[in-house]
Amino acid sequence: MTMGGSLGIHTMSSVIPDDVKKTKQRATVFRNLKKYADAIKLFDVAIEQLEELLATAGSDPIKTREIQAELSDTYGMKGGTYRRWTDLHNNLDLALEQYRKGLDIERLTKQSTYNASNVITLSITHERKPLDGNTLQDLDTVIKRLEEETRGPRADEFWAWADLAQFQLLRKNPEQASDSYHEALQRGPKADELKRHIDVLRDLVDGTRSFDKELSDHVAAKITELLRAQPR
């Protein structure tokens, strides 16, 4: 059966992992070309393919875990596509819906924190919701994972340290956040990278102001410090 018209999408009765990889690669191309509707259709196909693989994985725990991790990643990529699709009036609601689906799987696999990070941030900046018990647990998981990654494979990466600092701020650990920001700045971020991070923090200031003024003030103070350190 063929779906999607000019996209040439094929759904197959016997899917193999390489089919999913190719589908996601094509979806990513459309996303990068800002053809968001086409990208979403292809991510949906990838999700269907992965669900079919999951149904045939049987009782193999390793294979099941691998497919679940890929499915979580695909939901995250679909969420990221909606997030970029700013012409769509409810794009952030749709993005958050996908990130939450991915987060449900992340909680099982414990292999990534991408969806959790986006759910935490958008819950505050878009929905203006305080962090509840489940979200605080997710926040602790994200911080723990980033602490491990900044001690290992991402030790030289500005974004890993900046993300760690951001979430430490949200956990109301400003001193730890300051240490992480010091490390982040040692990685020599480009001016546009630091600006993008500061823009996220500004959204967090706005999002937290209504329910936690102390937290909002801590984040605002950190923005002032980072602006002083911004490369000229």
DANORTA-V239679 format. One record per residue. RES is the residue in three letters. SS is DSSP state (hx for helix, st for strand, lp for the rest). BURIAL is 1 if it has 9 or more other ideal C-beta (glycine too) atoms within 8 Angstrom, else 0. D_LAST is the distance of its C-alpha to the last C-alpha in Angstrom with 2 decimals. Layout:
BEGIN
RES,SS,BURIAL,D_LAST + RES,SS,BURIAL,D_LAST
END
This chain:
BEGIN
MET,lp,0,55.78 + THR,st,0,52.94 + MET,st,1,50.40 + GLY,lp,1,47.54 + GLY,hx,0,49.07 + SER,hx,0,46.87 + LEU,hx,1,44.73 + GLY,lp,0,47.72 + ILE,st,1,47.38 + HIS,st,0,50.26 + THR,lp,0,51.30 + MET,lp,0,53.53 + SER,lp,0,56.20 + SER,lp,0,55.18 + VAL,lp,1,51.42 + ILE,lp,0,49.82 + PRO,hx,0,46.33 + ASP,hx,0,45.31 + ASP,hx,1,46.06 + VAL,hx,1,43.50 + LYS,hx,0,40.86 + LYS,hx,0,41.52 + THR,hx,1,41.52 + LYS,hx,1,38.16 + GLN,hx,0,36.70 + ARG,hx,1,38.01 + ALA,hx,1,36.76 + THR,hx,1,33.24 + VAL,hx,0,33.48 + PHE,hx,1,34.58 + ARG,hx,1,31.82 + ASN,hx,0,29.15 + LEU,lp,0,30.95 + LYS,lp,0,30.77 + LYS,lp,0,34.57 + TYR,hx,1,34.54 + ALA,hx,0,38.26 + ASP,hx,1,39.25 + ALA,hx,1,36.91 + ILE,hx,1,38.44 + LYS,hx,1,41.93 + LEU,hx,1,41.22 + PHE,hx,1,39.71 + ASP,hx,1,42.91 + VAL,hx,1,44.95 + ALA,hx,1,43.11 + ILE,hx,1,43.86 + GLU,hx,1,47.52 + GLN,hx,1,47.67 + LEU,hx,1,46.30 + GLU,hx,1,48.74 + GLU,hx,1,51.53 + LEU,hx,1,50.46 + LEU,hx,1,50.34 + ALA,hx,0,53.86 + THR,hx,0,55.16 + ALA,lp,1,53.46 + GLY,lp,0,56.45 + SER,lp,0,56.40 + ASP,lp,0,54.04 + PRO,hx,0,51.36 + ILE,hx,0,48.96 + LYS,hx,1,49.13 + THR,hx,1,48.87 + ARG,hx,1,45.75 + GLU,hx,0,44.08 + ILE,hx,1,44.97 + GLN,hx,1,43.84 + ALA,hx,1,40.42 + GLU,hx,1,40.14 + LEU,hx,1,41.33 + SER,hx,1,38.77 + ASP,hx,1,36.01 + THR,hx,1,37.45 + TYR,hx,1,37.50 + GLY,hx,1,33.84 + MET,hx,1,33.04 + LYS,hx,1,35.21 + GLY,hx,1,33.42 + GLY,hx,1,30.04 + THR,hx,1,31.56 + TYR,hx,1,32.76 + ARG,hx,1,29.38 + ARG,hx,1,27.86 + TRP,lp,1,30.88 + THR,lp,0,29.57 + ASP,lp,0,32.34 + LEU,lp,1,34.88 + HIS,lp,0,35.64 + ASN,lp,0,36.28 + ASN,hx,1,33.85 + LEU,hx,1,32.45 + ASP,hx,0,36.03 + LEU,hx,1,36.93 + ALA,hx,1,33.91 + LEU,hx,1,34.77 + GLU,hx,1,38.39 + GLN,hx,1,37.52 + TYR,hx,1,35.21 + ARG,hx,1,38.08 + LYS,hx,1,40.53 + GLY,hx,1,38.32 + LEU,hx,1,37.93 + ASP,hx,0,41.74 + ILE,hx,1,41.93 + GLU,hx,1,39.05 + ARG,hx,0,41.05 + LEU,hx,0,43.90 + THR,hx,1,42.20 + LYS,lp,0,39.53 + GLN,lp,0,37.62 + SER,lp,1,34.41 + THR,lp,1,32.42 + TYR,hx,1,30.65 + ASN,hx,1,32.99 + ALA,hx,1,33.13 + SER,hx,1,29.37 + ASN,hx,1,29.42 + VAL,hx,1,32.57 + ILE,hx,1,31.19 + THR,hx,1,28.00 + LEU,hx,1,29.85 + SER,hx,1,32.73 + ILE,hx,1,30.45 + THR,hx,1,28.13 + HIS,lp,1,30.85 + GLU,lp,0,34.17 + ARG,lp,0,33.10 + LYS,lp,0,35.36 + PRO,lp,0,35.31 + LEU,lp,1,35.49 + ASP,lp,0,39.15 + GLY,hx,0,40.90 + ASN,hx,0,40.50 + THR,hx,1,36.81 + LEU,hx,1,36.28 + GLN,hx,0,38.16 + ASP,hx,1,35.92 + LEU,hx,1,32.85 + ASP,hx,1,34.37 + THR,hx,1,35.05 + VAL,hx,1,31.47 + ILE,hx,1,30.19 + LYS,hx,0,32.87 + ARG,hx,1,32.09 + LEU,hx,1,28.34 + GLU,hx,1,29.25 + GLU,hx,0,31.51 + GLU,hx,1,29.05 + THR,hx,1,26.24 + ARG,lp,0,28.96 + GLY,lp,0,29.97 + PRO,lp,0,28.93 + ARG,lp,1,25.47 + ALA,lp,1,24.52 + ASP,lp,0,21.54 + GLU,lp,1,20.31 + PHE,hx,1,17.29 + TRP,hx,1,19.15 + ALA,hx,1,22.30 + TRP,hx,1,20.85 + ALA,hx,1,18.91 + ASP,hx,1,22.16 + LEU,hx,1,24.18 + ALA,hx,1,22.19 + GLN,hx,1,22.52 + PHE,hx,1,26.24 + GLN,hx,1,26.73 + LEU,hx,1,25.37 + LEU,hx,1,27.90 + ARG,lp,1,30.56 + LYS,lp,0,29.83 + ASN,lp,0,28.80 + PRO,hx,1,25.67 + GLU,hx,0,25.99 + GLN,hx,1,26.17 + ALA,hx,1,23.21 + SER,hx,1,21.16 + ASP,hx,0,22.34 + SER,hx,1,21.45 + TYR,hx,1,17.89 + HIS,hx,0,17.60 + GLU,hx,1,18.94 + ALA,hx,1,16.73 + LEU,hx,1,13.49 + GLN,hx,0,15.39 + ARG,lp,1,15.67 + GLY,lp,0,12.10 + PRO,lp,1,11.50 + LYS,lp,0,9.65 + ALA,hx,1,7.26 + ASP,hx,0,10.57 + GLU,hx,1,12.63 + LEU,hx,1,11.17 + LYS,hx,1,11.40 + ARG,hx,0,14.93 + HIS,hx,1,15.90 + ILE,hx,1,14.93 + ASP,hx,0,16.97 + VAL,hx,1,19.85 + LEU,hx,1,19.71 + ARG,hx,1,19.91 + ASP,hx,1,22.97 + LEU,hx,1,24.39 + VAL,hx,1,24.10 + ASP,hx,0,26.10 + GLY,hx,1,28.48 + THR,hx,1,29.39 + ARG,hx,1,29.76 + SER,lp,0,33.31 + PHE,lp,0,34.74 + ASP,lp,0,32.75 + LYS,hx,0,30.97 + GLU,hx,0,30.36 + LEU,hx,1,28.51 + SER,hx,1,26.56 + ASP,hx,0,25.53 + HIS,hx,1,24.50 + VAL,hx,1,22.21 + ALA,hx,1,20.74 + ALA,hx,0,20.15 + LYS,hx,1,18.35 + ILE,hx,1,15.98 + THR,hx,0,15.18 + GLU,hx,1,14.55 + LEU,hx,1,12.28 + LEU,hx,0,10.15 + ARG,hx,0,9.83 + ALA,hx,0,8.87 + GLN,lp,1,6.33 + PRO,lp,0,3.77 + ARG,lp,0,0.00
END
